[in-house]
Amino acid sequence: MGEAHRLRDPGSGVLTPLIDPTTAITLVPPLPATSLSPPMIETLPDDGPRPFWSVMIPIYNCPANYLRETLESVLCQDPGTGEMQIEVVDNCSTMGDPEALVREIGRGRVQFHRQPSNLGIVENFNTCIRRARGHWVHILHGDDTVRPGFYAHARQGITANPGVGAALCRTVYTDEDGQWLGLTDVEARQPAVLGSDFVDRQLVDQLIQFVSIVVRRTTYEELGGFRSSLAHCLDWDMWKRIAIRKPIFYDPELLACYRLHEAADSSRLMRTGENVADERRSIEISCADMPPERARAVRRAARKAAAVRAVRRARRLWQKGDHATAWRQLTEAFRCSLAPAVLARTAYFFVRVVLR
């Protein structure tokens, strides 16, 4: 959906090692019940056969051409009703007629659920999980697409590694018209279960897009849904929780496409600077689950990385003429960290961009 949900800047390059790579991740117990606890995801009753997949497509005022592409990308891989639930969850759209579009394209194969009122993006995602009947849940935004073989590759990896709690593939970044702009980094040269080095980096930077990850429903049942208190980086928070507690299978094939466009939530939400403030909150929540020494290292590295991202974002926004948003991002960067790397990038921003 966008950077406001802690989506990594495409083409930003790999951050240098920010956490001691020799420090192993310590798996932590289930999250304690606090005011920041994620919402509960109830276990489904064991009352009959269930599909392997639930492809849940949350939308709100989604452009019809994007939703059409999303649905077609799934339907061309459809293994049948016994194996895959496909459902669009509309957060009470006020534009267009998405239900009619779903009827036209799905021809009865795709279910449509309309919320009685707009519940906000977080609750719409949690509704997707709760309505999912499959053993594995794919939350696929209505402006993204999967490439041929996505579900077959994921199932093969899941079957070969039955202990994993999620499965991930490499992602293509595209523009509004679907033209390729960049690729996510390769996490492993061959299909494999990711190690602690990936967890380290996920704690510092967002390496996962919604479109590229499928999650076992029991993982959501154990760890809870998306936190409403972190609306701007709800996905980073979720993927960190999963990475710390569950093995993740990775396939290096380019099987998912994430669309970058000005109408994305990222473009709207970063204007307040709350996206960076939410990153800080997410960092603190993650660190609360760790031993003190480990938490200090992660907090320092993650806040520095968040500040670097905010300065880089400010530079792009200034060059586009959005000076007000650029200043908000820069202000939030300083609230994250005053590390030398942050100050150096800020100096470069002023000398090479602002004062030119």
ROBAGU-157813 format. One record per residue: residue in three letters; x, y, z of N, C-alpha, C, O, CB in turn. Coordinates in pm, whole numbers, plus 50000, padded with zeros to 5 digits. Each point is the difference from the previous one (the first is absolute). Glycine has a CB too. Example, Ala and Ser with C-alpha at 12.3 -4.5 7.8 and 13.67 -1.06 7.14 Angstrom:
# residues 2
Ala513194943150780499115011950000500905012050000501044999850066497074988550059Ser501545022249803500825011950006499235010950073500515011150017500674982649768
END
This chain:
# residues 356
Met500824988150000499185011950000500865012450000499585010249946498634977550173Gly502975011849940500815011949994500965001150115500004992050093498185018949788Glu502634999250108501085001850096499505003050139500674996950099500735011049716Ala497444998150194499445002950132499814987550083499905000850123498985019049780His501064968850033499904987350072501374993650009500124987850007497505009049916Arg503405011350076501384995850013500434991249885500554989250021499225012450224Leu499995003149636500484992949883501315005949960500165012249995497514982449930Arg503274997050045501355004349975500105008149873499354996849900501484983450220Asp499995030449882500235007949880500674991249895501094994950025499115026350111Pro499204976849746500644991749898501275006449952500075012149982497734979149949Gly503215000550047501255005149948500855007050103500985006649964497914995549821Ser500774996950345500755007150102501314993150034500875005950064497005002650026Gly502264979049867501224992850029499934993550136499105002850079502175013049778Val499684975450170500034992750126500675008750105501075005649977498994972149903Leu499305023550236500635007250109501224992250047499974987750007497815022450062Thr503274997149964501184993450054499634993150130499025003750064502505013249828Pro499264973150149499644992650121499835009550119500945007050037500294973049876Leu497595020150145499715009150110499874992850132500035006250107498835008649732Ile501014972150155499944991950121501124989849990500244994549893497245008950136Asp503194994050081501074990350002499504986849942499154993550060501895017750141Pro499494984549681499494987949936500264987350079499404989649972500945021649813Thr500544989650315500274988150081498994998450112499984989850070502435012449876Thr496745008150072499004999350107498774992749949499335004849909501525016750191Ala498854967349957498854992149954498725005850057499975005550110501464973949874Ile497525019149938498675004250047499524990150107500074987949981499395022849793Thr500074994550335499414991750105498494999849981499355010450008502544995050152Leu497574983049817498554999149984499345003350132500434995550106499814987149713Val498715025350173499345004950120498664993050017499454994649904501695027750073Pro498344977850145498694993550023498885007949936500245011149952500614979450263Pro497945004149783498875007349942499865013750063500375002350115498484976149840Leu500605030849967499875013850043499145001050126498964993550009501305014049754Pro500175000750335499185001850120498775008249969499985007649904502064990850238Ala496945000249940498775007749981500215014150054500125001850122498454977249894Thr501475030949897500155014050038499055008049913499304994749914503125002250156Ser497565016349956499145008749920500465000549855499235003849912500295009850291Leu501744982549773500534999949864499924986249937500464998049888501055020750174Ser497914971850008499914986549946499205000149871499015007349989501164983150241Pro500245001649671499234999249876498664993450024499844992550096502285006449773Pro496915003850044498674993950017500054984949981500814994749924498145026649997Met500174971950149499954985449992499424995549866499055006049949500704992750302Ile500824990949695499454993249883499504986450047500784991550042500795020649795Glu497144986150157499394987850053500334987849914500135001049878498035012950220Thr501974974849967500224987449930498724995749929498915001350055502854992050113Leu498385001849711498834995249927499514986750058500814991750041500005020049751Pro497894986350212499494987050049500384988849903500055001949879498035009950235Asp502194976949943500384988349920498724992749958499644989750055502595007950067Asp497105008249777498694994649963499934995549855498934999949939500075014950232Gly502154981549774499974995049862501225004049922500915006550053496644994449955Pro502494995449866501165003049916500175015049979499035007649996500674970349891Arg501535026050099500345014149976500935000849880500764990649974498965015150271Pro500255005449680500935001549889501435002250050500215003950115497945005649746Phe502804987850054501405002650036500255015050007500655004850093500064973649799Trp498765029050009500265014349989498765008450029498874996049970502884998949862Ser498485016750228499025010850002500685012349942500905005750063497864984750140Val500815013649679500525012249937499005011150032498925000549942502304986649869Met499165021750279499125010550050500475013449944501165003850016498344982950196Ile499605020449722500365012049925499315012150062498845002849968501474983649819Pro500375021050302499395011850062500045011849904501025002449935499664989450293Ile498225015549762499965011649909499255011550066499194998150091500894986749709Tyr500215027250152499205011950031500215009849885501105005149980499094991450274Asn498755006249672500085009049883501154996149908500745008549951498285010050187Cys501124968649841501094994949916499685002549853498894997049956501654985450217Pro500405023149749499755001849857499604986849934500604989750027501045029349969Ala497364981549920499454987849941501044992549917500034987750001497735023249995Asn503104996449933500994993049918501024992650086500484989449962499215027949859Tyr500644988350297500934993050089499354987450056500624989350000500485032650058Leu497674979349991499324988550058499804989149896500114988150032498745026950130Arg500864988849715499854990249893501304992049983499964987749991498365027349894Glu502814992050111501294993249983500294990850118500514988949982500335030649884Thr498844985250255500244991850119499214987049993500554989250020499875031750114Leu498304980349837499144988049995500444990649888500064987950020498035025550072Glu502214991949793500424991649889501314992850031500194988549958498665027049884Ser502054991050231501284993750033499814988150093500794990749999500345031349972Val497814978350111499694988850089499224989249926500324988250009499665027450187Leu499004988549730499134990449934500734991349898499614988549978498525027450056Cys502914989449906500744991949903500824989150069500564991349932499545028549915Gln499974980550286500704989650076499054992250089500444992350086501635021749909Asp496644988049988498984994450088500024984749999499784994049895498825026450067Pro501674973250152499984985350005498614994250025499844987850004502495013150077Gly496665007849936498644995250023499485003650137500785003250091499684978349754Thr498235018150171499365004450123500424991850121500045005250112498055002549752Gly502214979650116500404991750113501375003550053500324996850115498304985349792Glu502185024550011501375003150038500245014850028500975003450067499724977449797Met498435028050087500275014350015498725008050019499084999349918502944997949942Gln497935010350248498985010250022500535013149942501135003950027498014984550185Ile500045018449708500375013149945498895009750039498844997949965502474991949839Glu499045020650269498985009250049500515014350001501115002750045497924978950094Val500165027649811500275014350007499285005550122498814997750019501455004149728Val500475005550337499445006050121500045015249982501055006350012499714974150135Asp498085025249825499885014349967499715008150127499024997450070500164996849698Asn501675015450259499875008150120499045011749978500315011550030502024982150036Cys496495003049881498915009649976500445011049903499985011950032499124983450200Ser501315000549649500455009549898498895009949965498814996750004502764985949905Thr498855029450056499055010549962500095003549851499295008849952500875000350280Met500714984049697500185002649857499894987049922500454989550046501025030250005Gly497944981149831499924988349914499044989550053499255002350096503075002249833Asp497724984050007499144988750039500864987450002499944991949908497985019149991Pro502894987450207500904988450003499274986750001500514990149947501115023950172Glu497194985649939499274987350003499624995549859500104988249968499015017650259Ala500475003749689499664996649862501254995349925499924990849918498205026150086Leu503014989450023501244995949934500394985950042500434992049917500335032050074Val499094972950138500324986550048499084989749936500464989249962500345020550256Arg497914993649769499074990749933500414997849855499944988849949498205018850202Glu502265003249781500374998949859501244991449980500024991149915498995031550046Ile502034980050118501264992949981499974986250065500484990349942500715031750050Gly498244977350129500004987450073498994989949952500214988050015500565024650177Arg498134992149748498964991049949499584989650103499874988249971501035015249799Gly498895001650352499564991350107501124993450078499764994150106498245002149761Arg503225004650082501134993450067500545008350115500554994450096500024994649690Val499295024250208500585009050100498905005250090499005005549952502865001049890Gln498324991850288499025005350097500235014950021501105005149979498784972350135Phe499075029549927500105014350026499365002950135498864996350025501105009149727His500815001450335499475004150130500185015050013501115005249986499424972350119Arg498385029549923500065014550019499795003150148499024995650061500135008549703Gln501785003650293499855004250138498775009150012499735007849908502774990250131Pro496765001450072498825008650017500375014850013499185008749970499674972250140Ser502385021849933500525013650007501524999149987500574989150011497505019050136Asn502575003149829501465000049986500634997950137499835008250090500045007249708Leu500854973750218500584996250128501455004550014500624997750104497844983049901Gly502095025649891501415003350001500814988649942499554988549998500115026150201Ile501524988649754500814990149927500414988250088500034988749953500805029849903Val499474984250274500484989250086498914989650023500244988049987501335028250125Glu497244988449922498914990550025499564992849873499524988750006499745025650183Asn500904992349696499674992849877500974988549976499594989349955499475031849949Phe502214981050127500984989149990499664988850098500054988249965501725028249962Asn497894987450197499674989850099498724992549961499874988150028501255025650149Thr497944993349759498824993149949500394989649896499434989149996499195031550047Cys502364982849873500484990349900500484987350068499684989049955500985029849893Ile500094982550260500514988250070498854992150061499944987849988502225024150060Arg496944995250017498914993050069499064992949904499444989650033500715027450147Arg499674988649700499114993849902500714988949921499354992449928499405029250056Ala502564977550030500754989949927499744986150058500144998050120501635019049826Arg497854973749969499734986350042501164990649966500054988750050497515015749919Gly503355000149948501104991549957501064998350107500075007650097499494999749672His501274982550212501124997850092501085010649982500725003350094498794972149904Trp500605030049881500995010449972499305012349944499124998949914502654983650043Val498635029350092499325012549967500945009149920501145002550040497444995650170His500925006649678500725009849919499175012749994498945000349937502194981649925Ile499345028850204499345012949992500605007449881501145004750004498434996250248Leu499645000149643500465005349872499285013149972498805000049972501694976649941His500225034350093499375013049977499455001049857500544994049907501015016250262Gly497384997449817499315001049871500735007949895499465002049891498514996050234Asp503275006649904500805006549896501304992549974500855005049926498155016950139Asp501164966249993501184991749977499614987449923498814996949986502265012050226Thr499924983949739499744987949923501004989150035501105002750047497945011249768Val500544973650162500924988750012500324994949860499165000349910499904993550317Arg502175001749757500434994849871499704985049993499824993550103501995024249881Pro498144976749894499714985749985500964991550084501215002149998497935002449771Gly500304986050302500804991050083500105004150145500594992850080500675002049719Phe498185016850237500145004750138499514989550099500734996350092498985027249828Tyr499064971850063499414990950099500614986049991500154993250102497725020049888Ala502484982549890500634986849985501374999850067500334990450070498445006049715His502035014150195501325000650062499875000650152500714992950072500215018749725Ala498164996850252499845001350144499574986650061500524996050105498885028349868Arg499674968949962499534987350056501104989650001500124992150094497575013149826Gln503124994749976501104990449995500965002450116500454990550065499345008249684Gly500535014050278500905003150110499394996950136500694995150090500325022549769Ile497714985150156499304997250125499954985050026500234995550112498405025349860Thr501074971649925499904985550014501354993950037500074990750080498065009149754Ala502935005650106501344994850028500525004450137500944993950053499505006349702Asn498965010350301500465005250130498775002350089499605011450022502454999749871Pro497364978150157498705001050068500025008150130498945003550052500544974649849Gly501695025150152500065007450125499985015049984500005007250100501244973949989Val498725024149787500075014449982498665006650032498944993949986502845002949839Gly498315015950217498795007450031499605009849892498925005850005501654991850230Ala500325004249665499725009149889500914996249884501004993150018498305025750140Ala500334985749723500814997749881500095013049922499025007449989500304968150001Leu501865027149955500325013049941500684997949866500734990349982499485020150245Cys499554998849680500724999749872500595013649971499715009850069498774972249844Arg502355018749984500585012749958498955008349926499104994549936503194994850047Thr497835024050026498965009049951500525009349891501155004350003497774994650220Val500215004049681500255009949896499255012850036498814999550029501514982549794Tyr500375029450175499345013050013499615004849861500824999949908500485005750304Thr497454998849773499545004949869499445014150016499705004550110499804971949813Asp500375030549963499375013150002498504998549982499474988850003502635021849905Glu497215000550073498544999749988499544991449883498924994150004501005028650097Asp500904976549794499624992649881500544985749999499874992949900500085028649978Gly500654974350232500514986450008501404998049947500484988749990497225004349992Gln502985018049981501384998949952500954998150119499845006450104499605008149696Trp501534976750183500914996850109500895012050035500545006649911499434969250018Leu500165026850200500865010850049501194994750080501065006350002496955008550003Gly501824974050061501084994750083499594986750061498884995449983501895027850066Leu500184970850022499794986950060500465000450145500905007650036499404981149741Thr499085003150306500524998350136501284991849994500264992949903497405008550195Asp503144999950006501274992750005499764985050009498954995450043502135024350067Val499904972849848499944985450010500374995950143501095003150047499494994249706Glu498534995850314500264995750137500694986450006500674996950098497355016249974Ala501824978949824500674987049990500034996249852499035002449928500214990350306Arg501855001449722500144996549859499114988449959499604999049884502725009250126Gln497374983250084499144988549975498855000250101500135006050107501834980549802Pro496915007150059498914999450098500504994250131500684989750002497655007649813Ala501335009450296500534995950130499225006650112499275009649977503004987249924Val497894997950219499475006550120501025010550043501184997050015497534982150058Leu500835033149946500895011050031500554998850142499354994650089499375020049753Gly502514990550176500684999050129499915012750082499245009249968502284974749929Ser499255016650211499955011050094500515013149940499635010750046500654972950138Asp500575015649713500495012349938498835007749935499985012350004502274976849955Phe496805003749984498825006549943499175006450111499515011249984500464972349826Val499885009750301499245005550112500655012950048499305009850025499964967150042Asp502075023149945500735012150039499635011749910499695010950048502184974950036Arg498175011849787499765011049905498545004049996499695011849979502234980249886Gln497174998550155498585003450003499675008750122499105008349995500384970249885Leu501255019750228499805008350118500435014549976499545009150070500794970750072Val500535022349760500545013349971499305006449881499785012249999502414980650094Asp497474999449809499435005249876498874990949955499984988250033502245022249902Gln496844995349989498884992249949500434993049872500275006549899498055009550204Leu501724970849901500474992149887498874992449932500234993149900501965004950212Ile496595003249940498894991749954498845008749955499655009750067501064971950090Gln498715014949730498785006449953498814990550021500164987849995501165025849834Phe497504992050194498804991850014499884990049884499754988150022499125030750100Val501314986149755499754991849882500914987849996499654989949938499635030549940Ser501884980350186501004989449985499974989650111500774990449994500625026049890Ile497744985250217500034990850113498644993350021498965006549990502835007550118Val498244973149920498814992650042500274995150142501124996250033498284996749728Val499575007150322500164997150142499054988850041498825000149963501885023750082Arg499824966850031499154989350052498955006350092500335008350084501574974649900Arg496855013250002498965006350083500264997850148499705008850081498654987949734Thr502204991950221500294997650141501085009450052500085002550120499264973649849Thr501505029249941500985010050042499285012650047500335005650105501364985149733Tyr497335013950083499205011550041499244996950129499885008650088499914998649671Glu499694980650252499254996450120500905000650124499545003950107498974981449755Glu502745011050122500935000150113500515014050032500105003750117500564973149822Leu499665030949959500655013050020499045011749999500385011150040501624979349857Gly496785007650058499035010849994500005007049866500844997349913499425005650330Gly498785006349741499865007349875500855012649996500945001650078496774989449904Phe501945017949925500745012449983499625009950109498835001250036501294995049716Arg500865010950300499785009550108499455013249946500585006149911501274983350220Ser497015014949924499445012849959500835011750050499905011049947497844978750054Ser503085008050102500835010750054501195003249910500725009750024498584983450204Leu500924998749668501125002249908499485000349856500464992749914501144995850247Ala497445020249817499325000049871500945003149885499764995649887498185011350229His503135000649909500895004149892501104989949971500655000649895498865022850166Cys500724967350030501024989649972499514986650054500764992250058501115024949953Leu496854980449966499394987750051500634987549942500074989650066497825023049963Asp502584988349845500574988049939501384997050055500324988450026498355016149768Trp502185005950224501324997850058499874993450136500724990550030500185029449845Asp498194985150207499774994250132499624985249989500534991750073498755030850013Met499804974449823499554986249986501134990949952500224989350056497485019049895Trp503024996149946501044991249945501154998350100500644989550001498745017849766Lys500905002850316501004998350105499554989450100500774991350039499965032749933Arg498014976850069499494990050095500144985949944500424990850070497975026150019Ile501264981649785500084986849938501454995649986500324988550031497545015949846Ala503025004550077501404996249978500684995750129500814990849999499275025149809Ile499604990750303500634996750127499534986450051500784992650060499385031849993Arg498594972449922499414988250063499814988049910499824988950049499085026850098Lys501134986249720499684989149910501044998949887500465010349950497104992750104Pro502804984949906500854998649882499265004749875498794998049988502414982650121Ile499525025649799499405005149876500704993449881501225000549989498205021750122Phe499804971749802500534994449876500145011149897499155008849990499804968850059Tyr502145021949875500265010249898500264993749865500764990349988500175024850188Asp498434990649721500244995849861500535012049924499335010349996498844972150013Pro503015016749930500605011649932499365003449865500395009849937501704984350178Glu496934997949841499345003249873499215013150012499445003050106500434972449839Leu500105032249945499235012549996498544996549973499614998349884502405015150035Leu497194985550186498654994849987498925009750045498814996749994502154980950039Ala499425034450013499015009750049500365013949949501185003349986498404982750221Cys499415022049764500205013649949499315010050091498794999450022501374991849742Tyr500625018150287499475010650087499985013049921501035004349946499854984150263Arg497955017949785499825011949917500255012750081499425002050107498924985549751Leu502535021050090500275013250058499215010349922500135001249879502194991850198His496845014749995499255010549932499595010750100499944997450120499224986049709Glu500585028450121499745011550086498734998650082499845006650102501365007349733Ala497884977650120498744998450073500134990450118499064998450077499745006349712Ala502374988950224500184990450109499925007050134500265012050011501164973749841Asp498225006750252499915005750134501315006350043500005009850075498274973449981Ser502845011449898501305005450038500095014849965500505008050079500544969549888Ser498495026149914500125013749954499165009550085500375011650018500064979949751Arg498445003550283499135008450081500495001050144499995010850060498104982949794Leu502354995050202500244999550143501325006250042500125004650114498514975249889Met502375020449910501295005350041499995015250014500935005850055500144974949832Arg497895025850063499985014750004499955005550142500395011450023498474988249758Thr500684992450314499945004550139501274996950077500215005450109497344991449884Gly503304994649954501164995450073499694988850097500904994750066500035027949911Glu497794973750034499614989550093500554986449960500114991050083497835021949968Asn502404985449822500574987249958501304997350075500264988750041498685013849732Val501895007950245501274998350071499764998550149500674992050066500515021449757Ala497884994250232499674998650141499524985950032500324994550105499095029849904Asp499814970049900499544986250019501164990149994499994989950070497805016449832Glu503194996650015501184991349997500664999750137500394989350048499975015949708Arg499775006450308500615000450132499184991850100500564992750082500395030049867Arg497724978450044499154992350090500194985049976500094992150094498245026849912Ser501724977449867500174985949966501344994750052500084988750050498485014549747Ile502475004850190501324996050050499944997550150500554990150049500575023249769Glu498224995750256499924998350145499214987650037500374992950093499785031849934Ile498774972649901499214988050028500824987549976499964990650080497945021749858Ser502844987349951500834988349971501094998250105500274988850043499285014449713Cys501065007850286501094999150097499514995950138500774994550079500445023049792Ala497524985050159499464996350130500004985050021499964995350114498625025149881Asp501474972049897499994985450009501394993950011500144987850011497765012549858Met503145008150128501374994849990500765001950131499645008450082500344996749674Pro501074986950265500905002450113500595014149990500205004949888500354970350127Pro499745031550097500425014049998501175003149908499965009749924499244991450305Glu501844990749776501185002949915499634998849852500415008349919501114983250263Arg497744998449787499564998249861499105011549958500125005149888500044970050137Ala498955029150063499085010949969500755012949972499625007549909498644981650233Arg502785013849933500765012349978500635000149861499965010249931500514991250314Ala500094987349714500644999349868498985001549889500235007249903501544978250192Val497095007749918498975000849897499415014049995499805005649892499684970050140Arg500235030250085499405013450004500915010249931499535008049918499294986150298Arg502455005649817500955009649941500074998349849499955009849926501384990150287Ala498804987749742500124997549856498725003449926500045005949892501614976150158Ala497205014150007498725002249932499655014849994499505004749898499734972750178Arg501025030150032499705014449998500925007449903499585009449933499644989150305Lys502034997349756500925006049902499514997349859499995009049916501944988150244Ala497674990549812499514996649867498735007649966499845004549887501184972950136Ala498085024250074498775007549976500335014649967499365005949912499394978850244Ala502225021049913500395013949973500615001349861499705009549927500684994150318Val500474987049717500605000349867498934999349892500065007349901502024981850189Arg496935002149929498924999049903499225013149991499635004449891500204971050155Ala499925031050069499245012450001500755011249928499385007949928499554985150286Val502395007949806500795010249930499994997449850499865009349920501604993650283Arg498704984549759499974996649857498645003649939499925005149889501744976350151Arg497295015950036498655003249955499835015149987499405004949905499734974250204Ala501415028349988499905014749997500675005649876499505009449939500454991050311Arg501184993949714500715004949881499174998149874499925008949916502254985950195Arg497204993449876499164997449882498805009449997499655005449895501084970550107Leu498655026050114498825008650007500355014549967499245006949931499774977850240Trp502135020049878500425013849971500235001849850499605010249942501474991650286Gln499564988349711500275000949856498714999949919499975005349889502214983350148Lys496765005450018498705000149932499225012750027498935002149943501044973250073Gly500565033350072499335012550032499104999550121499375010150033500744994749730Asp499814983850306499174998850118500855003450123500394991150076498154991249813His501735030450130500935004350104499434997950140500754996450092500185020249748Ala497774985550177499404998650133500144985750052500384997850115498005020549829Thr501324972049970500134986050041501454996350023500314992450092497625002049780Ala502965011050045501434997450018500475004650137500754992950067499595009549686Trp499235009450290500405005150132499474991250112500684997750099499365025549808Arg498734971850076499454991250104500814987250011500284995250110497435014349849Gln502664984949927500804987950002501375002650064500514991750076498295000149718Leu501795019650175501325003350056499915002050151500884995550073499785015249709Thr498304996150264499815002050144499874986750072500594998050106498315023949848Glu500334969049988499824986950062501284991949996500254991950089497345008549846Ala503235001749963501294993149994500855003450121500614991150060499295009149690Phe500165012650288500805004250115499444994550130500744997950096499895022749780Arg498064977050129499414994250120500344985350013499914994250109498245022449878Cys502254977249902500404986050003501454998450043500324991750086498035003549735Ser502535012750119501434998050025500805012249952499655006549902500054968550075Leu501395027750097500965010249958501364993549973501055006150021497725011550113Ala501194970049821501234992849969500755007149887499385006949919499564971450154Pro502385020249920500785006649894499484997449860500015009049916501944989250232Ala497584989649826499494996949866498765008449969499805003949885501114972850134Val498275026050081498815008249979500385014549976499475006449910499204978050235Leu502255020849936500435013949986500715002149866499825010449937500404991550313Ala500574988549707500705001349872499025000649884500175008049909501794979850187Arg497025003749907499005000249893499185012950004499605005249896500294969850112Thr499885030350112499275012550011500825011549942499465008649929499374982850277Ala502475008849823500885010349945500014999349848499955010349932501474989050275Tyr498654988749740499974998349855498695005349943499985006549895501524973350124Phe497405017350051498685004549957499965015349990499495005449903499474974350204Phe501585027149993499975014649997500925005749893499625009249927499864990650316Val501734994949748500985005649907499664997249854500115008949915501614988250262Arg497854990649794499814996149862498575001749950499765000049880502084984150154Val497205017450058498605000849958499375013450039499525007349913500294967850108Val500185028150107499295011850047500665012949954499325009349956499924977750241Leu502115013649812500715012549970500375001749853500615010049963500274989050267Arg498774991549688500365001249857499185010849933500175002449880500434973550114
END
